[in-house]
Amino acid sequence: MKRKSTAVWNGTGLEGKGSLTTQSGVFQNQPYSTRLRFQNEDGKAGTNPEELLGAAHAGCFTMALSFQLDGAGFTADELTTTATVTIEKEPEGNDFVINAIHLDLKGKVPGISPEKFQELAQVAKKNCPVSKAIKAPVSMDAQLV
């Protein structure tokens, strides 16, 4: 199974702008830019890669936890996960680094002990595909056209 998303960028890094499109069509030429990424802290003017990474991680982790719960004989009434992605400028140079992702989970799961809930949440965090991808090597093909 493969999923594709496409980014198109026009102009300089600082003043240019781009659009994001997903294979599913959920995003069709969704605008993004440096201004939207770094000068719009509340995020209401448009999306950015960190927000999308956070959404992917929260969604993947929450789904993985639901499978862990099911395998242990529990069904969640509700699982809500907020992923906070921290990006900061590196001390040396002008590069930025994502140096943390924090998952804040709230769960309503009838009949489960707090200890079992923590155990299954840790397994889901470790094993969800997005958690693993964050540590994975990145391959690339680059061609000048």
Short mmCIF file of the C-alpha atoms (twelve columns), coordinates in Angstrom:
data_MODEL
# 
_entry.id   MODEL 
# 
loop_
_atom_site.group_PDB 
_atom_site.id 
_atom_site.type_symbol 
_atom_site.label_atom_id 
_atom_site.label_alt_id 
_atom_site.label_comp_id 
_atom_site.label_asym_id 
_atom_site.label_seq_id 
_atom_site.Cartn_x 
_atom_site.Cartn_y 
_atom_site.Cartn_z 
_atom_site.pdbx_PDB_model_num 
ATOM 1   C CA . MET A 1   0.000   0.000  0.000   1 
ATOM 2   C CA . LYS A 2   1.318   3.435  -0.896  1 
ATOM 3   C CA . ARG A 3   -0.169  6.862  -0.219  1 
ATOM 4   C CA . LYS A 4   0.896   10.000 -2.077  1 
ATOM 5   C CA . SER A 5   0.835   13.699 -1.352  1 
ATOM 6   C CA . THR A 6   2.226   16.432 -3.578  1 
ATOM 7   C CA . ALA A 7   3.757   19.783 -2.673  1 
ATOM 8   C CA . VAL A 8   4.242   22.542 -5.259  1 
ATOM 9   C CA . TRP A 9   6.322   25.636 -4.381  1 
ATOM 10  C CA . ASN A 10  6.837   28.867 -6.337  1 
ATOM 11  C CA . GLY A 11  9.277   31.627 -5.455  1 
ATOM 12  C CA . THR A 12  11.850  32.144 -2.732  1 
ATOM 13  C CA . GLY A 13  11.771  30.381 0.599   1 
ATOM 14  C CA . LEU A 14  10.848  33.498 2.512   1 
ATOM 15  C CA . GLU A 15  8.411   35.153 0.122   1 
ATOM 16  C CA . GLY A 16  7.215   32.228 -1.993  1 
ATOM 17  C CA . LYS A 17  4.146   30.142 -1.527  1 
ATOM 18  C CA . GLY A 18  3.052   26.633 -2.188  1 
ATOM 19  C CA . SER A 19  0.177   24.212 -2.219  1 
ATOM 20  C CA . LEU A 20  -0.389  20.715 -0.892  1 
ATOM 21  C CA . THR A 21  -2.572  18.071 -2.526  1 
ATOM 22  C CA . THR A 22  -3.342  14.610 -1.167  1 
ATOM 23  C CA . GLN A 23  -4.206  11.465 -3.071  1 
ATOM 24  C CA . SER A 24  -7.511  11.195 -1.172  1 
ATOM 25  C CA . GLY A 25  -8.529  14.683 -2.252  1 
ATOM 26  C CA . VAL A 26  -8.929  15.907 1.324   1 
ATOM 27  C CA . PHE A 27  -6.411  18.584 0.384   1 
ATOM 28  C CA . GLN A 28  -6.685  20.093 -3.072  1 
ATOM 29  C CA . ASN A 29  -4.066  22.806 -3.558  1 
ATOM 30  C CA . GLN A 30  -4.155  23.702 0.165   1 
ATOM 31  C CA . PRO A 31  -1.995  26.831 0.519   1 
ATOM 32  C CA . TYR A 32  1.069   26.980 2.724   1 
ATOM 33  C CA . SER A 33  3.975   29.403 3.032   1 
ATOM 34  C CA . THR A 34  6.785   30.510 5.304   1 
ATOM 35  C CA . ARG A 35  4.549   33.235 6.682   1 
ATOM 36  C CA . LEU A 36  1.848   30.691 7.498   1 
ATOM 37  C CA . ARG A 37  4.463   28.379 8.988   1 
ATOM 38  C CA . PHE A 38  6.437   30.730 11.207  1 
ATOM 39  C CA . GLN A 39  4.566   34.014 11.557  1 
ATOM 40  C CA . ASN A 40  1.087   32.669 12.225  1 
ATOM 41  C CA . GLU A 41  1.388   30.975 15.605  1 
ATOM 42  C CA . ASP A 42  -2.339  30.270 15.992  1 
ATOM 43  C CA . GLY A 43  -2.423  28.490 12.626  1 
ATOM 44  C CA . LYS A 44  -5.759  29.936 11.564  1 
ATOM 45  C CA . ALA A 45  -4.485  31.413 8.295   1 
ATOM 46  C CA . GLY A 46  -3.347  28.092 6.778   1 
ATOM 47  C CA . THR A 47  -1.555  24.846 7.350   1 
ATOM 48  C CA . ASN A 48  2.109   23.900 7.698   1 
ATOM 49  C CA . PRO A 49  4.162   20.682 7.599   1 
ATOM 50  C CA . GLU A 50  4.460   20.435 11.388  1 
ATOM 51  C CA . GLU A 51  0.710   20.671 11.878  1 
ATOM 52  C CA . LEU A 52  0.199   17.936 9.285   1 
ATOM 53  C CA . LEU A 53  2.839   15.728 10.918  1 
ATOM 54  C CA . GLY A 54  1.080   16.232 14.255  1 
ATOM 55  C CA . ALA A 55  -2.295  15.304 12.757  1 
ATOM 56  C CA . ALA A 56  -0.809  12.195 11.139  1 
ATOM 57  C CA . HIS A 57  0.870   11.139 14.374  1 
ATOM 58  C CA . ALA A 58  -2.195  11.764 16.546  1 
ATOM 59  C CA . GLY A 59  -4.433  9.868  14.134  1 
ATOM 60  C CA . CYS A 60  -2.072  6.939  13.696  1 
ATOM 61  C CA . PHE A 61  -1.350  6.582  17.415  1 
ATOM 62  C CA . THR A 62  -5.017  6.797  18.386  1 
ATOM 63  C CA . MET A 63  -5.995  4.142  15.851  1 
ATOM 64  C CA . ALA A 64  -3.106  1.905  16.985  1 
ATOM 65  C CA . LEU A 65  -4.273  2.268  20.593  1 
ATOM 66  C CA . SER A 66  -7.802  1.268  19.636  1 
ATOM 67  C CA . PHE A 67  -6.374  -1.962 18.163  1 
ATOM 68  C CA . GLN A 68  -4.315  -2.562 21.316  1 
ATOM 69  C CA . LEU A 69  -7.399  -2.062 23.474  1 
ATOM 70  C CA . ASP A 70  -9.476  -4.369 21.284  1 
ATOM 71  C CA . GLY A 71  -6.810  -7.071 21.468  1 
ATOM 72  C CA . ALA A 72  -6.884  -6.836 25.266  1 
ATOM 73  C CA . GLY A 73  -10.685 -7.105 25.376  1 
ATOM 74  C CA . PHE A 74  -11.571 -3.423 25.821  1 
ATOM 75  C CA . THR A 75  -13.507 -0.964 23.695  1 
ATOM 76  C CA . ALA A 76  -12.960 2.759  24.079  1 
ATOM 77  C CA . ASP A 77  -15.975 5.016  24.325  1 
ATOM 78  C CA . GLU A 78  -13.641 7.788  23.187  1 
ATOM 79  C CA . LEU A 79  -9.943  8.408  22.647  1 
ATOM 80  C CA . THR A 80  -8.770  11.969 22.020  1 
ATOM 81  C CA . THR A 81  -5.136  12.672 21.204  1 
ATOM 82  C CA . THR A 82  -3.522  16.056 20.664  1 
ATOM 83  C CA . ALA A 83  -0.042  15.991 19.141  1 
ATOM 84  C CA . THR A 84  2.165   18.993 19.824  1 
ATOM 85  C CA . VAL A 85  5.071   19.260 17.400  1 
ATOM 86  C CA . THR A 86  7.910   21.507 18.568  1 
ATOM 87  C CA . ILE A 87  10.110  23.077 15.897  1 
ATOM 88  C CA . GLU A 88  12.984  25.368 16.826  1 
ATOM 89  C CA . LYS A 89  15.829  27.110 15.113  1 
ATOM 90  C CA . GLU A 90  19.100  25.300 15.629  1 
ATOM 91  C CA . PRO A 91  21.636  27.251 17.695  1 
ATOM 92  C CA . GLU A 92  24.147  27.155 14.854  1 
ATOM 93  C CA . GLY A 93  22.990  28.478 11.476  1 
ATOM 94  C CA . ASN A 94  19.545  29.060 10.036  1 
ATOM 95  C CA . ASP A 95  18.214  25.507 9.981   1 
ATOM 96  C CA . PHE A 96  15.171  24.386 11.930  1 
ATOM 97  C CA . VAL A 97  14.691  21.062 13.668  1 
ATOM 98  C CA . ILE A 98  11.660  19.223 14.980  1 
ATOM 99  C CA . ASN A 99  12.987  18.342 18.380  1 
ATOM 100 C CA . ALA A 100 9.883   16.940 20.075  1 
ATOM 101 C CA . ILE A 101 6.429   15.545 19.519  1 
ATOM 102 C CA . HIS A 102 4.235   15.257 22.580  1 
ATOM 103 C CA . LEU A 103 1.091   13.136 22.502  1 
ATOM 104 C CA . ASP A 104 -1.585  14.197 24.986  1 
ATOM 105 C CA . LEU A 105 -4.136  11.380 25.279  1 
ATOM 106 C CA . LYS A 106 -7.507  11.443 27.020  1 
ATOM 107 C CA . GLY A 107 -9.354  8.145  27.057  1 
ATOM 108 C CA . LYS A 108 -12.745 6.887  28.198  1 
ATOM 109 C CA . VAL A 109 -12.397 3.103  28.368  1 
ATOM 110 C CA . PRO A 110 -14.868 1.204  30.548  1 
ATOM 111 C CA . GLY A 111 -13.428 -1.507 32.789  1 
ATOM 112 C CA . ILE A 112 -9.718  -0.871 32.208  1 
ATOM 113 C CA . SER A 113 -7.260  -0.154 35.008  1 
ATOM 114 C CA . PRO A 114 -5.039  2.929  34.779  1 
ATOM 115 C CA . GLU A 115 -1.979  0.658  34.668  1 
ATOM 116 C CA . LYS A 116 -3.287  -1.405 31.754  1 
ATOM 117 C CA . PHE A 117 -4.308  1.749  29.895  1 
ATOM 118 C CA . GLN A 118 -0.776  3.170  30.307  1 
ATOM 119 C CA . GLU A 119 0.781   -0.116 29.189  1 
ATOM 120 C CA . LEU A 120 -1.312  -0.330 26.020  1 
ATOM 121 C CA . ALA A 121 -0.781  3.369  25.237  1 
ATOM 122 C CA . GLN A 122 3.001   2.893  25.450  1 
ATOM 123 C CA . VAL A 123 2.839   -0.091 23.085  1 
ATOM 124 C CA . ALA A 124 0.722   1.922  20.623  1 
ATOM 125 C CA . LYS A 125 3.106   4.902  20.819  1 
ATOM 126 C CA . LYS A 126 6.101   2.699  20.112  1 
ATOM 127 C CA . ASN A 127 4.507   0.703  17.315  1 
ATOM 128 C CA . CYS A 128 2.249   3.014  15.327  1 
ATOM 129 C CA . PRO A 129 3.621   3.402  11.776  1 
ATOM 130 C CA . VAL A 130 4.057   7.183  12.077  1 
ATOM 131 C CA . SER A 131 6.078   6.821  15.304  1 
ATOM 132 C CA . LYS A 132 8.300   4.360  13.486  1 
ATOM 133 C CA . ALA A 133 8.556   6.573  10.386  1 
ATOM 134 C CA . ILE A 134 9.845   9.498  12.405  1 
ATOM 135 C CA . LYS A 135 12.910  7.385  13.173  1 
ATOM 136 C CA . ALA A 136 13.136  5.838  9.714   1 
ATOM 137 C CA . PRO A 137 15.714  6.687  7.068   1 
ATOM 138 C CA . VAL A 138 14.417  8.960  4.318   1 
ATOM 139 C CA . SER A 139 15.141  7.978  0.734   1 
ATOM 140 C CA . MET A 140 14.969  10.386 -2.194  1 
ATOM 141 C CA . ASP A 141 15.125  10.629 -5.942  1 
ATOM 142 C CA . ALA A 142 15.963  14.125 -7.192  1 
ATOM 143 C CA . GLN A 143 16.069  15.245 -10.807 1 
ATOM 144 C CA . LEU A 144 16.354  18.633 -12.359 1 
ATOM 145 C CA . VAL A 145 13.770  19.224 -15.086 1 
# 
